[in-house]
Amino acid sequence: MKAYWIAHVDITDPEQYLQYTQRAPAAIAAHGGRFLARGGRSEALEGRATPQRSVVIEFDSYEQAVACYRSDAYQEACRHRQGVARAEIIIVEGFEG
């Protein structure tokens, strides 16, 4: 069953954040991840204010999604995000109904 990363990100240093965005996609692709939404227009209809950036990434399985996040390559990319962005990332299993 598919799984999804849902991320909300607020960036404080866009220039340094580029170091993350230049590294993370390769780590995600290596685990079969596919971007479904990446930035773009958004609007908060309920709950917290709209973050600067919302991202949705699809994986073929929950296990792949977790393995990607925990991978050395993705964690190396994350080090470039630390201190220059606040991210909330959840992994949610898809629904087949």
Secondary structure, 3 states (H helix, E strand, C coil): CCEEEEEEEEECCHHHHHHHHHHHHHHHHHCCCEEEEECCCCCCCCCCCCCCEEEEEEECCHHHHHHHHHCHHHHHHHHCCCCCEEEEEEEEECCCC
